[in-house]
Amino acid sequence: MLPQPRRYVYYVTPLQKRTVQAERRQSSDCLLFHVMSKFSNNKPIQQPASELISEQNQPKRILFMAVLLLHILSFSVLTTIRYEGQGLFPIYFSFSTLSDIISSSLFVVSISLLLLAIAKPNRLGRGSATLIAILSGMLLWLYLGIRHTPPEDFTPEAAIVLMLLMFLLLAILITSLQKVNAPFHLVIITLMNTVAISVFYVGLALIYTFFFPTYSNISQVTVFNADAGVIFGAAVWHGSGLGERPSPALRERIDLGHELLTSRAIPRLIVTGGNAPGKLAEAEVARRELLRLGVDSSEIIQETSSHSTLEQVLYIRDELFKKRGWARFVIVSDQYHLARICEMCRFNGLNVIGSPSHINQPFLDLAYYRIRESIALLEYWLLGR
């Protein structure tokens, strides 16, 4: 029989047993900490990048929501300006007029870009976002000021500056959503977009005035069965020992009105236009010229207090349409001027057609007047002035 190995028996007290177990647990915890720290490379747990970016964009998103409310309020104020400036109420807003369509299109484009900015605020830097907010607030402040400014006190230069600010804001929105890193390039592209938007809207008005339908044929005017023809005022010349006399533009309008009246295409003539201090009114000069041509004074009605195209249109609406009940009018003016007059008349509920004068102008003069009238028509579409 092989010898059996010697067995040793160790006896420990309960206190010693608990001490050994505690030492084993501490050793296990130290080993686990060592392994975890080795794999983590001693780096703290980081927040996901998407959540961090979302938190950084939250202030911009809130800012654009505030700008969106500013734009809605601005459109409401601007619509009120366009209607109240003509003695109308905004409740008559309708997409049947070009003025409402053009102004609404600009608003819709701006709102769409703002909604895109709210959805993707990371595309815009803080500087662009702040500039958009400041410019939006400035435009609203200007609109509120214009609302309390009479139309006759609102100069064309002020209207051009205001429209450029509107186009600048739209250009900043468009440019900021593009991927442009260099600040200098951002400024250049913004200015280029502003010019492009301005040219687009002025070009739209120019095309409209160029192709606006007019009626030169006497028989066409006769068929319209108008209640009156309206000669819109133009410049009066002074000096040279010849007294006060019609300018070539006013002379051609008078001659056309006389032709329409003597051919019985219209039953009567209204001559309009105020005067400079100490000078004869445009309407009075036109009336004297018609009398010299043999027109009976009973067939002439004159208006001598207006100083703008809009005031003359409002005279037709308030004095002839509402008080006398005349509903159809033939507008006599230069071809490039007729589109704006007829736009104003139709916006105010008047049934009109335009008959152009036969004035011949040099190409450069004609180009200048067409561009000027296009800007004035755009001003009326957007501002009602």
VOVEX-64995 format. One record per residue (C-alpha): x, y, z negated. Coordinates in nm, 3 decimals. Each point is the difference from the previous one (the first is absolute). Last residue first. Example, Ala and Ser with C-alpha at 12.3 -4.5 7.8 and 13.67 -1.06 7.14 Angstrom:
REM VOVEX-64995
R  1.367  -0.106  -0.714
R  -0.137  -0.344  -0.066
This chain:
REM VOVEX-64995
R  -4.793  10.498  5.333
R  -0.157  -0.342  -0.057
R  0.323  -0.131  -0.153
R  0.083  -0.319  0.190
R  -0.199  0.029  0.323
R  0.012  0.380  0.000
R  0.377  0.006  -0.043
R  0.029  -0.257  0.276
R  -0.203  0.231  0.225
R  0.229  0.292  -0.089
R  0.306  -0.212  0.080
R  -0.154  -0.095  0.335
R  -0.091  0.364  0.066
R  0.363  0.103  -0.049
R  0.122  -0.281  0.223
R  -0.243  0.099  0.276
R  0.081  0.369  -0.038
R  0.374  -0.061  0.033
R  -0.040  -0.232  0.299
R  -0.220  0.258  0.176
R  0.254  0.274  -0.063
R  0.280  -0.222  0.130
R  -0.197  -0.096  0.312
R  -0.101  0.354  0.092
R  -0.370  0.077  -0.053
R  -0.303  0.003  0.229
R  -0.334  0.090  -0.160
R  -0.309  -0.166  0.144
R  -0.200  -0.023  -0.323
R  -0.108  -0.337  -0.131
R  -0.365  -0.103  -0.065
R  -0.046  -0.201  -0.317
R  -0.309  -0.192  -0.106
R  -0.192  0.036  -0.325
R  -0.252  -0.167  -0.230
R  0.071  0.134  -0.349
R  0.013  -0.220  -0.310
R  0.280  0.176  -0.186
R  0.257  -0.265  0.095
R  -0.126  0.037  0.356
R  0.072  0.373  -0.001
R  0.346  -0.036  -0.151
R  0.099  -0.267  0.252
R  -0.146  0.214  0.279
R  0.217  0.294  -0.100
R  0.312  -0.216  -0.032
R  -0.049  -0.162  0.342
R  -0.089  0.331  0.166
R  0.328  0.178  -0.074
R  0.213  -0.189  0.255
R  -0.258  0.076  0.272
R  -0.025  0.371  -0.074
R  -0.337  0.123  -0.134
R  -0.373  -0.011  0.068
R  -0.206  -0.229  -0.225
R  -0.340  -0.099  0.140
R  -0.255  -0.038  -0.278
R  -0.295  -0.221  -0.084
R  -0.217  0.017  -0.315
R  -0.139  0.350  -0.031
R  -0.231  0.011  -0.304
R  0.044  0.370  -0.060
R  0.094  -0.020  -0.368
R  0.173  -0.338  -0.024
R  0.156  -0.030  0.346
R  0.071  0.365  0.083
R  0.094  0.164  -0.329
R  0.138  -0.284  -0.213
R  0.143  -0.240  0.257
R  0.116  0.254  0.258
R  0.149  0.217  -0.275
R  0.174  -0.307  -0.144
R  0.162  -0.058  0.339
R  0.120  0.362  0.011
R  0.144  -0.030  -0.350
R  0.184  -0.317  0.103
R  0.155  0.170  0.303
R  0.137  0.278  -0.216
R  -0.053  0.369  -0.071
R  -0.379  0.026  -0.008
R  -0.186  0.327  -0.071
R  -0.095  0.124  0.349
R  -0.278  -0.228  0.124
R  -0.168  0.114  0.319
R  -0.322  -0.100  0.173
R  -0.036  0.070  0.370
R  -0.301  -0.069  0.222
R  -0.191  0.304  -0.124
R  0.295  0.219  0.107
R  -0.065  -0.085  0.365
R  0.312  -0.119  0.184
R  0.122  0.234  0.274
R  0.376  -0.063  0.000
R  0.052  0.314  -0.209
R  -0.241  -0.144  -0.256
R  0.211  -0.317  -0.010
R  0.317  0.207  -0.055
R  -0.164  0.195  -0.281
R  -0.110  -0.324  -0.167
R  0.350  -0.151  0.026
R  0.159  0.308  -0.160
R  -0.264  -0.011  -0.275
R  0.062  -0.371  -0.065
R  0.376  0.053  -0.026
R  -0.064  0.271  -0.259
R  0.121  0.351  0.073
R  0.301  0.117  -0.197
R  0.048  0.199  -0.321
R  0.082  -0.308  -0.206
R  0.026  -0.309  0.227
R  -0.324  -0.126  0.139
R  -0.248  -0.283  -0.013
R  -0.090  -0.261  0.259
R  -0.313  -0.137  0.164
R  -0.206  0.051  0.315
R  -0.332  -0.182  0.027
R  -0.143  -0.030  0.351
R  -0.355  -0.068  0.119
R  -0.215  -0.234  0.212
R  0.273  -0.239  0.116
R  0.047  -0.162  0.341
R  -0.194  0.295  0.137
R  0.260  0.067  0.274
R  0.040  0.353  -0.141
R  0.060  -0.140  -0.347
R  0.253  -0.266  0.097
R  0.198  0.247  0.211
R  -0.005  0.264  -0.274
R  0.129  -0.254  -0.251
R  0.275  -0.098  0.242
R  0.100  0.364  0.053
R  0.000  0.067  -0.373
R  0.221  -0.301  -0.067
R  0.243  0.107  0.272
R  0.021  0.353  -0.143
R  0.059  -0.134  -0.353
R  0.306  -0.194  0.119
R  0.125  0.289  0.216
R  -0.030  0.238  -0.298
R  -0.321  0.198  -0.016
R  0.022  0.380  -0.020
R  0.057  0.271  -0.257
R  0.116  0.323  0.154
R  0.180  0.022  0.334
R  0.264  0.257  -0.098
R  0.262  -0.273  -0.029
R  -0.152  -0.089  -0.337
R  -0.212  -0.289  -0.123
R  -0.069  -0.360  0.096
R  -0.269  -0.212  -0.163
R  0.086  -0.360  -0.089
R  -0.255  -0.277  0.023
R  -0.358  -0.055  -0.116
R  -0.210  -0.306  0.063
R  -0.268  0.043  0.265
R  -0.311  -0.193  -0.106
R  -0.262  -0.111  0.253
R  -0.357  -0.031  -0.117
R  -0.300  -0.230  -0.032
R  0.166  -0.259  0.222
R  -0.179  -0.208  0.261
R  0.286  -0.252  0.051
R  -0.115  -0.028  0.363
R  0.108  0.361  0.059
R  0.351  -0.069  -0.126
R  0.036  -0.291  0.239
R  -0.136  0.212  0.288
R  0.251  0.275  -0.070
R  0.293  -0.241  0.024
R  0.282  0.066  -0.243
R  -0.104  -0.237  -0.277
R  0.258  -0.124  -0.251
R  0.106  -0.345  -0.117
R  0.298  -0.011  -0.241
R  0.290  -0.171  0.174
R  0.267  0.255  -0.084
R  -0.146  0.089  -0.339
R  -0.002  -0.366  -0.108
R  0.349  -0.065  0.133
R  0.132  0.300  -0.193
R  -0.178  -0.110  -0.320
R  0.161  -0.344  0.022
R  0.334  0.159  0.083
R  -0.027  0.216  -0.314
R  -0.072  -0.315  -0.202
R  0.284  -0.204  0.152
R  0.248  0.289  0.000
R  -0.058  0.054  -0.371
R  0.039  -0.372  -0.076
R  0.325  -0.016  0.201
R  0.140  0.314  -0.166
R  -0.071  -0.142  -0.345
R  0.148  -0.335  0.103
R  0.319  0.172  0.111
R  0.019  0.189  -0.329
R  -0.043  -0.323  -0.196
R  0.259  -0.177  0.216
R  0.254  0.276  -0.070
R  -0.069  0.000  -0.374
R  0.027  -0.380  -0.028
R  0.318  -0.001  0.210
R  0.158  0.241  -0.250
R  -0.118  -0.212  -0.294
R  0.169  -0.313  0.145
R  -0.196  -0.319  -0.067
R  -0.286  0.002  0.252
R  -0.225  -0.306  -0.002
R  -0.336  0.155  0.097
R  -0.278  0.058  -0.252
R  0.155  0.334  -0.092
R  -0.017  0.118  0.362
R  -0.377  -0.047  0.037
R  -0.085  0.157  -0.335
R  0.241  0.288  0.061
R  -0.152  0.057  0.345
R  -0.354  0.017  -0.143
R  0.113  0.257  -0.254
R  0.174  0.199  0.272
R  -0.313  -0.007  0.218
R  -0.206  0.156  -0.278
R  0.275  0.253  -0.070
R  0.007  0.087  0.371
R  -0.378  0.052  -0.009
R  0.036  0.244  -0.290
R  0.277  0.196  0.172
R  -0.208  0.025  0.320
R  -0.307  0.118  -0.194
R  0.202  0.266  -0.181
R  0.127  0.130  0.335
R  -0.354  0.005  0.139
R  -0.104  0.235  -0.285
R  -0.269  -0.077  -0.256
R  -0.155  0.336  -0.088
R  -0.282  -0.031  0.257
R  -0.084  -0.346  -0.131
R  -0.062  0.136  -0.353
R  0.236  -0.154  -0.260
R  -0.157  -0.183  -0.296
R  0.019  -0.341  0.168
R  0.352  0.087  0.118
R  0.124  0.004  -0.359
R  -0.146  -0.344  -0.075
R  0.163  -0.129  0.318
R  0.335  0.148  -0.106
R  -0.015  -0.176  -0.340
R  -0.090  -0.328  0.171
R  0.295  0.046  0.236
R  0.239  0.065  -0.290
R  -0.119  -0.311  -0.187
R  0.062  -0.216  0.305
R  0.342  0.161  0.052
R  0.103  -0.070  -0.360
R  -0.120  -0.363  0.011
R  0.171  -0.069  0.334
R  0.323  0.159  -0.128
R  -0.008  -0.217  -0.313
R  -0.048  -0.320  0.203
R  0.278  0.100  0.239
R  0.241  0.063  -0.288
R  -0.096  -0.319  -0.182
R  0.078  -0.209  0.305
R  -0.266  -0.157  0.213
R  -0.001  -0.357  0.131
R  -0.023  -0.137  -0.356
R  -0.353  0.137  -0.023
R  -0.143  -0.280  0.217
R  -0.377  -0.023  -0.069
R  -0.023  0.359  -0.125
R  0.203  0.122  0.299
R  -0.227  -0.191  0.237
R  -0.301  0.162  -0.166
R  0.169  0.338  0.046
R  0.060  -0.068  0.369
R  -0.366  -0.093  0.051
R  -0.115  0.312  -0.188
R  0.213  0.224  0.221
R  -0.126  -0.163  0.322
R  -0.362  0.025  -0.118
R  0.037  0.370  -0.088
R  0.148  0.090  0.340
R  -0.280  -0.192  0.171
R  -0.262  0.177  -0.214
R  0.119  0.344  0.114
R  -0.013  -0.107  0.365
R  -0.345  -0.164  -0.024
R  -0.162  0.279  -0.203
R  0.119  0.270  0.241
R  -0.081  -0.219  0.298
R  -0.367  0.002  -0.094
R  -0.232  -0.304  -0.007
R  0.185  -0.147  -0.298
R  -0.231  0.194  -0.227
R  0.030  0.221  -0.306
R  -0.327  0.193  -0.039
R  0.016  -0.052  -0.378
R  0.307  0.225  0.009
R  -0.229  0.307  0.012
R  0.019  0.271  0.265
R  0.080  0.372  -0.004
R  0.295  -0.039  0.234
R  0.272  0.020  -0.267
R  -0.222  -0.224  -0.215
R  0.035  -0.283  0.251
R  0.374  -0.011  0.064
R  0.083  0.092  -0.360
R  -0.224  -0.275  -0.141
R  0.175  -0.252  0.224
R  0.336  0.126  -0.129
R  -0.115  -0.033  -0.363
R  -0.119  -0.359  0.053
R  0.316  -0.090  0.192
R  0.211  0.148  -0.280
R  -0.189  -0.200  -0.267
R  0.062  -0.323  0.191
R  0.363  0.095  0.047
R  0.047  0.082  -0.368
R  -0.155  -0.336  -0.096
R  0.253  -0.174  0.224
R  0.279  0.205  -0.158
R  -0.107  -0.133  -0.342
R  0.009  -0.355  0.137
R  0.341  0.079  0.145
R  0.130  0.102  -0.343
R  -0.136  -0.318  -0.161
R  0.181  -0.210  0.259
R  0.317  0.201  -0.051
R  -0.015  -0.060  -0.376
R  -0.057  -0.378  0.058
R  0.292  -0.040  0.238
R  0.257  -0.067  -0.275
R  -0.229  -0.253  -0.171
R  -0.053  -0.185  0.327
R  0.375  -0.003  0.066
R  0.064  -0.161  -0.342
R  -0.274  -0.259  0.053
R  0.145  -0.097  0.338
R  0.355  -0.023  -0.144
R  -0.098  -0.255  -0.269
R  0.101  0.113  -0.352
R  0.342  -0.130  -0.117
R  0.084  -0.267  -0.265
R  0.316  0.106  -0.180
R  0.338  -0.111  0.138
R  0.247  -0.213  -0.209
R  0.085  -0.217  0.302
R  -0.348  -0.155  -0.025
R  0.141  -0.350  0.060
R  0.275  0.036  -0.260
R  -0.229  0.172  -0.249
R  -0.243  -0.289  0.023
R  0.272  -0.264  -0.050
R  0.152  0.179  -0.297
R  -0.339  0.059  -0.162
R  -0.082  -0.372  0.035
R  0.333  -0.099  -0.155
R  -0.047  0.239  -0.292
R  -0.349  -0.133  -0.061
R  0.127  -0.361  -0.004
R  0.276  0.087  -0.248
R  -0.249  0.169  -0.230
R  -0.230  -0.303  0.017
R  0.290  -0.237  -0.084
R  0.109  0.214  -0.299
R  -0.355  0.003  -0.135
R  -0.022  -0.380  0.025
R  0.330  -0.040  -0.185
R  -0.116  0.228  -0.283
R  -0.330  -0.184  -0.036
R  0.183  -0.333  -0.041
R  0.241  0.145  -0.258
R  -0.288  0.121  -0.214
R  -0.179  -0.339  0.022
R  0.316  -0.172  -0.145
R  0.216  -0.208  0.213
R  0.103  -0.372  -0.032
R  0.236  -0.136  0.251
R  0.013  -0.380  0.063
R  0.307  -0.151  0.154
R  -0.020  -0.336  0.176
R  0.301  -0.217  0.043
R  -0.003  -0.194  0.319
R  -0.091  -0.373  -0.031
R  0.275  -0.259  0.026
R  -0.038  -0.256  0.270
R  -0.130  -0.334  -0.101
